[in-house]
């Protein structure tokens, strides 16, 4: 979003059927990836240049309520409403 303009730079539909409500979003330190998590219980990784979905990974049995990239962008940590913390390795 360019705050000097009222229109967003990009709009991406996170769910084709509208059932996935994104609850958390993080951008990698390099700016190369966006990670989202939410009610679908999936960790989704998006390419920021193309806004295309690179992968969707299962692991939680509840809504993903927080996520963070590691400082070197090689891992993502997710926390679910299921009480589980998962560490994911990223390979690019």
C-alpha positions in Angstrom: 0.0 0.0 0.0 1.4 3.4 -1.0 0.0 5.7 1.7 0.1 8.6 -0.7 -2.5 6.9 -2.8 -5.9 5.5 -1.7 -5.6 2.4 -3.8 -3.6 -0.7 -2.7 -0.6 -1.7 -4.8 -1.8 -5.3 -5.0 -4.8 -7.3 -3.9 -4.5 -11.1 -3.5 -7.4 -13.5 -2.8 -6.1 -15.9 -0.2 -8.9 -18.5 -0.7 -10.7 -19.5 -3.9 -13.9 -20.4 -2.0 -13.7 -17.7 0.6 -13.4 -20.2 3.5 -9.9 -19.2 4.6 -9.7 -16.2 6.8 -6.1 -15.0 7.2 -5.4 -14.1 10.8 -1.7 -13.4 10.6 0.8 -12.2 8.0 4.5 -11.7 8.0 7.0 -10.5 5.3 10.5 -12.0 5.2 13.5 -9.8 6.0 14.6 -10.0 2.4 11.2 -9.0 1.1 11.0 -12.1 -1.1 8.3 -14.0 0.7 5.0 -13.3 2.5 3.7 -15.9 4.9 0.0 -16.1 6.0 -1.8 -18.3 8.4 -5.4 -18.5 9.5 -8.6 -20.5 9.9 -7.6 -23.0 7.2 -4.9 -24.3 9.5 -2.4 -23.9 6.6 0.9 -22.1 6.5 0.9 -20.4 3.0 4.0 -18.9 1.4 3.6 -16.3 -1.3 6.1 -14.8 -3.7 6.0 -11.0 -3.2 7.0 -10.2 -6.8 4.2 -12.2 -8.4 1.9 -12.7 -5.5 1.6 -16.3 -6.5 1.1 -19.1 -3.9 4.4 -21.0 -3.6 3.2 -23.6 -1.1 0.6 -24.4 1.5 1.6 -26.7 4.3 -0.5 -28.6 6.9 0.5 -29.1 10.5 -1.9 -27.4 12.9 -5.2 -28.8 14.1 -6.5 -25.3 14.9 -6.3 -21.7 13.5 -2.8 -20.3 13.1 -2.6 -17.4 15.5 0.9 -16.1 15.0 3.9 -16.6 12.7 7.4 -15.2 12.3 10.3 -15.5 9.9 13.7 -16.2 11.4 16.3 -13.3 11.0 18.0 -15.2 8.1 14.7 -16.2 6.4 15.5 -19.9 6.6 12.8 -20.8 9.0 9.2 -19.8 9.9 7.7 -20.5 13.4 4.0 -20.8 13.6 1.7 -21.0 16.7 -1.7 -22.6 16.5 -4.8 -22.3 18.6 -4.2 -26.1 19.1 -1.3 -25.2 21.5 1.4 -26.4 19.1 4.4 -24.4 18.0 5.9 -25.6 14.7 9.2 -24.7 13.1 9.3 -24.9 9.3 12.5 -25.0 7.1 12.4 -22.8 4.0 14.3 -23.8 0.9 14.5 -21.4 -2.1 
